[in-house]
Amino acid sequence: MKAVVLLSGGLDSTVCMAVADSAGYELWPISFDYQQRHSRELDSARQVADHYRVKRHLVITTNMNAIGGSALTDQSVELPAGDVTRKDIPSTYVPARNLIFLSYAMGYAEVIGANSIYIGVNALDYSGYPDCRPEFIAAFQHLADYSTKAAVADGRRIIVETPLISLSKKDIVLLGDKLGAPLVLTSSCYAGGEVACGECDSCLLRLKGFSEAGLVDPIAYQD
């Protein structure tokens, strides 16, 4: 069995890849160079793919900074101050990103004959990104069931798997540790420096997860 895994190089996507691996799937990771603020996470994705000795790591180049509107793609939008209690949708939300990425992944899965797509979306933590909710995944699955030759003509329904969607960051860290995911290779920092800033939303949430899990984050942080 083959599974396409959306691999950003961050903590969640890497643990998601470990889940697919533990389920016995042949891993076909797909990553995106979407002209994001930095390439640090994409470098991590390549290292994670190498760790799992995959046959092919597909990197799609697109240009979401042409759309703008996000602190992760638009240099005119400042990164927000770190706040793990945030309830509103932060400026780090990239418009329709998961919709676009899943569409690419669905087409890729259809071509290579994959049975599943694994994506590390999480609806429990602070961000409230609309494209990380169960409602979005269910709606995309419904759309995919009517938009691919695999499903309509061949009777091969490609399932979108979201094993982390209801887990806390603590539980994600513990799951990754249990499965032997290469967490030391991951990068989560929005700033994208050689050493994680430890201050942005993503760093704070990650550190909180490791602390609550009773584990030490293996990556380096600024003082």
N, C-alpha and C positions, 0 to 999 in steps of 0.2 A: 504494500500500500504506500502511496505517495501523499505527502502533505506539503502544501505551500505554506510557509511561515513568514508573516510580515515581521521582519527583523530590523529594528531601528538601531540596535546596539545599546539600548538602555536596559535598565534592570528588568522591567516587566516583559519586554519582548524576548529577552534572553531566557527568563524563567519559562515563558510560554514555549519557547523552542525546546527546552529541556522536558517539558510535559509531553510534547509531540514525540520526542525521541523515546521517552519512557513508555509511550503507548505503542512503540514498535514501528512507527512510520519511517519511511525513507524521506529525509528532509530536503526540501527545495526552497531555501530562503530567498526572499525578495526584499530588497532595500531601495530607498529612494534618495537620489540627490536632487532635492527640489529647490536648490538655491537657498537653503536655510542659512541662518546667521553664521554658522560655523560647520566644519566637517568632522569635528571630534567624534560625534556619535557614529557617524558613518565609518570612520576608521575602526571603531570598536566593533561594529557589525561585521566587518571583514575578518577581524580577529576571532570573533565568536564562530563565524562560519568555518574558518580554518580549524578551530578547536574540534568541531563536529565532523570534520573531514567530508564535507558535502561534495556531491558530484559537480554541482554548479551553484554559484551564488550570483543571482541576477541583480544587477543594479540598474534601475530605471532613472534616466535623467529627464527631469521636467523643470518647469520654471514658475513656481508658485509665488516668487517674489514679484513677478509681473502683476499679480493681483494685489499683493500687499495686504494691509489690514491686520497684520500680526507682528508681535515683537520678535517672533522667530524668523520672519522672512523680510521684514521691512525695517531698515535701519533708522527710519524716522520715528518709529514707535519704540519707546523706551521699555526695557525689561522692568516688570513691576517689582517692588520690594517684596522680599520673602514673607509669606504669611500662610501658615498651614491651616489657619481657621477660616480662610476665605470661602465665601459661599457663592459669590457672583462668578460669572465666567471671565477669567482673566484675559489680558491682552496677548497671552501666549497661545490662545486658541488660534489655530490656522484654519481659515474658512474652508469647510467641506473636505478637509484633508483625508479623513478615513473613508469617506465616500469615494474619493478619487483612488486612493490606494487599494481599497477592496475591489474596485472595478478592474484595475490592472491585475490584481491577484486572481480574480475569478477567470479572466481571460487566459492567464498563464496556466491555471489549474486545468482548464478545459483542454488546452493544447498538449500538456504533458500527461494527461490522464490521471490527475490527482483526485483523490476522494474527498479531501478536506482542506480547508484553509484555517490556519491558526492565527489569531490576532490577540495581542495582550491588552485589550481594552479593559478599563477598570472603572466602575461606576460608583465605588464606595468612597473614594477619597475626595479631597476638597474641590477639585477643579470644576466639576459639573459640565465638562465638555459635552455638548449635545450629541456628538458622534461617538461617544463612549457608553451610551445608555443601552440597556437591553431592548428598548423600543426601537432604537435605530437598527440594531443588529437583526431583529425580527423582520423589520420592514425591508432591509437589504436582502435578507434571505428569500423573502417572498418575491421580490423583484427578480432576483437571480434565477429563481425557479421558472420564470417565464421569459428569460432573456438569453438563455444559452442553448445551443444545439445539443449539448450533453444532456440537459434535463428534458428538453422538449422532444427531441427526436431519438435520443439514445437511451433514455430512461436512467441516466446516470446523474443523480442529484448530488451536487457538490455542497457539502455542509460547512458552514462557517462556525468554527469552534472558538469559544471564549472562556477558557478554563479559569481565568483570573477575575472575571467580571464582578464577582461578589466578595472578593477577598480583600482584607485590609492589607496595608503595606507590610505590616508585621507578618501576616500569614504568607504573603508572597515571598518575603525574605526566607522564612522558614521552609517553604516549599522548595525554593531554589537551592537552599543548603542541603535539604534532604535528597534532592535529585542530582546533586553534584554539578549544578550549573556553574559555569565559569564567571562568577560574579566579579572577580578581580579584573576581568576584561571589559566590563561594562562602563558606560559613561552616561550620566544623567544631567549634568550641570548645564543650565541654559547659557551660561557665559562662554563655555567651550574652551577654557584654558587648559594648559598642560596639567594643572592641578585644579580640582573642583573648588568652586568659590565657597561652598558651605553656607551660602546666604540666600540664594534664590529659592523660589517655591519648591522646585524639584529636588534640590540638595537637602533642604530642611525636611521634606517629607521622607526622603530616602533615609536620612540620619535617624529620624524618628522611628521608622520601621525597624532598622537594625537595633536601635536601643531597646525597643519594646520586645524584640525577638531575643534579646540577651546575647547578641552577636556583634562582633566588631566589623565595620564596613572595611573591606580589604583595599579600597581605592584611597588615594591621597587627597587631602584637603588642605587649603590654606589655613594658616594659624587661626 
